[in-house]
Amino acid sequence: MEQRQKHRRVAGAGDESWAVALRGAVARLRRELALLPAELADRTAADDELAALYAMVSAGSPDVSRLRRSLLLITGAVGSVSALAPALTDVRELIGLYGDLPRHY
């Protein structure tokens, strides 16, 4: 519950705050994935998609459907690993909030 409230506050602060929060969440998930001693068949795919997601958010104004596709690929690769669940949840919640942010054109 506390995580959701934190993300709502970030989302209300604007696109840049959201991007900073999402980059941080992606970086955390990448670190935790790298430290995981278990063998994962899709570890490389997950790491590649996390790198792409980080770059997409860093470039600014990412496409919502592309963000969600990345999340689907990452979840498919690591979603069953309980040790990664909190970090994956943070990424998922932040991507879920992206559609609610005001767009700047």
C-alpha positions as MATLAB code, in Angstrom:
seq = 'MEQRQKHRRVAGAGDESWAVALRGAVARLRRELALLPAELADRTAADDELAALYAMVSAGSPDVSRLRRSLLLITGAVGSVSALAPALTDVRELIGLYGDLPRHY';
ca = [
       0.000    0.000    0.000;
       2.778    2.412    0.902;
       4.516    1.742   -2.458;
       1.343    2.683   -4.367;
       0.969    5.942   -2.451;
       4.604    6.790   -3.144;
       4.090    6.167   -6.857;
       0.917    8.244   -6.944;
       2.802   11.202   -5.491;
       5.537   10.792   -8.078;
       3.017   10.517  -10.901;
       1.347   13.742   -9.855;
       4.673   15.558   -9.963;
       4.993   15.325  -13.753;
       6.645   13.397  -16.528;
      10.225   14.009  -15.419;
       9.596   12.764  -11.876;
       7.858    9.712  -13.283;
      10.767    9.021  -15.637;
      13.286    9.331  -12.802;
      11.236    6.963  -10.649;
      10.849    4.426  -13.464;
      14.546    4.540  -14.365;
      15.358    3.903  -10.708;
      12.921    0.991  -10.523;
      14.314   -0.528  -13.728;
      17.888   -0.118  -12.469;
      16.943   -1.823   -9.191;
      15.339   -4.757  -11.020;
      18.414   -5.106  -13.257;
      20.713   -5.157  -10.207;
      18.581   -7.736   -8.419;
      18.404   -9.884  -11.551;
      22.190   -9.718  -11.920;
      22.686  -10.810   -8.303;
      20.236  -13.700   -8.537;
      22.208  -16.963   -8.310;
      19.467  -19.088   -9.883;
      19.697  -20.174  -13.492;
      16.994  -18.532  -15.593;
      16.441  -19.592  -19.174;
      15.315  -16.083  -20.139;
      17.759  -14.053  -18.031;
      19.460  -12.546  -21.095;
      16.130  -11.648  -22.679;
      14.973   -9.989  -19.447;
      18.208   -8.027  -19.083;
      18.089   -6.920  -22.734;
      14.483   -5.760  -22.361;
      15.273   -3.932  -19.113;
      18.119   -2.134  -20.894;
      15.761   -1.199  -23.740;
      13.128    0.014  -21.269;
      15.682    2.150  -19.438;
      16.868    3.688  -22.717;
      13.306    4.301  -23.884;
      12.392    6.164  -20.689;
      15.680    8.090  -20.726;
      15.019    9.296  -24.276;
      11.721   10.855  -23.170;
       8.062   10.472  -24.191;
       8.011    6.675  -24.545;
       5.081    5.008  -26.260;
       2.678    3.506  -23.705;
       2.068    0.368  -25.766;
       5.838   -0.200  -26.053;
       6.248    0.261  -22.291;
       3.544   -2.313  -21.662;
       5.055   -4.726  -24.200;
       8.411   -4.441  -22.410;
       6.695   -5.121  -19.102;
       5.009   -8.207  -20.555;
       8.330   -9.572  -21.837;
      10.116   -8.883  -18.555;
       7.302  -10.410  -16.512;
       7.293  -13.487  -18.716;
      11.025  -13.894  -18.191;
      11.268  -13.291  -14.426;
       7.715  -13.161  -13.096;
       7.906  -16.530  -11.370;
      10.980  -15.569   -9.320;
       9.654  -14.485   -5.930;
      12.919  -12.750   -4.991;
      12.344  -10.276   -7.843;
       8.646   -9.674   -7.099;
       8.993   -6.376   -5.158;
      11.255   -4.787   -7.769;
       9.071   -6.067  -10.630;
       5.974   -4.699   -8.877;
       7.556   -1.243   -8.684;
       8.264   -1.286  -12.434;
       4.746   -2.542  -13.176;
       3.059    0.097  -11.017;
       5.059    2.940  -12.542;
       4.312    1.801  -16.085;
       0.659    1.486  -15.102;
       0.650    5.091  -13.940;
       2.180    6.413  -17.150;
      -1.135    6.644  -18.987;
      -2.425    8.882  -16.178;
       0.316   11.487  -16.549;
      -0.350   14.724  -18.409;
       1.192   14.803  -21.879;
       3.289   17.763  -23.022;
       3.096   18.499  -26.740;
];
